[in-house]
Amino acid sequence: MTTPKAPSRQPQTAAEGHHGWDEYAPFYDWENARTFGRRDVPFWQRLAASRGGPVLELGAGTGRVTAPLAKAVSARVVGIDRSAAMLARGRARLRRARARNVSLVRGDIRHLPFASGAFDTVIAPYGILQSLLRDRDLKATLSAVAAVLPRGGVFGLELVADLPDWRDYQRRVSLKGRRGRSGRPITLLESVRQDRRRGLTFFDQEFVEGRGRTAVRRQFTLTFRTVSVRRMARRLEAAGFEVTAMLGDYQGGPWDARAEVWILLARKC
Ligand SMILES: C[S@@+](CC[C@H](N)C(=O)[O-])C[C@H]1O[C@@H](n2cnc3c(N)ncnc32)[C@H](O)[C@@H]1O
């Protein structure tokens, strides 16, 4: 492979946390299968099955959680996401899974396009709420979630715990392998930047697919905000929820400051 050229200068800030996902979509499942995988899926399946009513998943993306969730429950499952490219992959995954009780909707989680009290349970897996880069975005989303739940409805969310632990680095080869039926070689070059004052972590990603002159490069930035468990609990309470559990693993163990998994469950008051 030729030496990849330096990427063009990345912006120091991203205006919105939903930027970058369309560009990431072709690579998301490939990367995810080699990193986070499906370790959280049984937790969301158990939560939804224990509730019984319709479920809304925020930031459903490529359907990594949505498809197995729909298989595990008989109730209606709806996933919402802003990225058309992520949703296209999600729809293909749902077709392959032959899941009939599920649909994907394009929309923004800050303005949920559903009737009041339409869902019994809302879930926000894998740090989706950390794509909301400003407090007002989080506030808008929590009040939109409260509106689509009836009194007693449950909201479960996971925060990605380790965002502030990432150290800045430049263009590190963070994954290498082959992708697709053709088995084209693919390399992920990643840079990480922290804006500790604003609590933002930027992942500048460059996927290089193929070799030599025909190699195709795609560059984009994903931005996430650190939100502590305690701050999220306060925001939930302000939005009209009672926090019923803070969990530190996917088996339901209690949260503490060293936990690697941060899950909150809340009931709408
Ligand atoms: C980490 S991915 C999670 C996808 C999927 N839930 C999973 O666990 O694999 C985050 C998803 O949230 C979506 N997203 C980010 N901000 C959003 C917003 N404001 N409204 C709707 N979707 C958003 C992105 O398009 C992306 O698909």
The ligand as an ORCA input file, in Angstrom:
! r2SCAN-3c Opt
* xyz 0 1
  C     -23.318      4.871     18.015
  S     -24.513      4.866     16.693
  C     -25.613      3.738     17.437
  C     -26.317      2.871     16.447
  C     -27.028      1.692     17.098
  N     -27.981      2.099     18.126
  C     -26.031      0.751     17.709
  O     -26.015      0.649     18.935
  O     -25.264      0.137     16.970
  C     -25.350      6.421     16.932
  C     -26.480      6.685     15.948
  O     -27.168      7.851     16.392
  C     -27.562      8.619     15.263
  N     -27.768     10.006     15.706
  C     -26.860     10.870     16.187
  N     -27.449     12.032     16.522
  C     -28.763     11.894     16.235
  C     -29.890     12.749     16.360
  N     -29.782     13.995     16.854
  N     -31.103     12.286     15.980
  C     -31.235     11.022     15.466
  N     -30.197     10.164     15.326
  C     -28.980     10.607     15.708
  C     -26.449      8.439     14.264
  O     -26.903      8.687     12.947
  C     -26.047      6.975     14.517
  O     -26.716      6.104     13.651
*
